[in-house]
Amino acid sequence: MDPRAACEWLLKPDRSTGRWKTTDSQPLPMMIDGQQHFEVAKILDSRLHKGKLQYLIRWKHFPVDHDEWVSVANVNAPDLVARFHAQYPDKPSLSAVT
């Protein structure tokens, strides 16, 4: 596929602002300190992958097919992490890594 065609499929002009916007209903990321950030809706699972803790994340306002494994270092949702481990105390946690 021609890259320009892919861009046209993903973006469309917003006539009210004159800017481009996405064609789907997924939110654009928040920009914090020049980096993209998305809100965590739920933590679904945890695992040790190559000795590193990861969480299976469901992103807020995104469909299930966007769930992904994320390193604990990149998860800034302490309340959701605590809730997950309270519900599943036998799942891998930071205490399992150290």
Summary of the structure (lengths in Angstrom):
residues: 98
radius of gyration: 17.5
end to end distance: 46.6
largest distance: 53.5
contacts: 203
relative contact order: 0.15
helix: 29%
strand: 37%
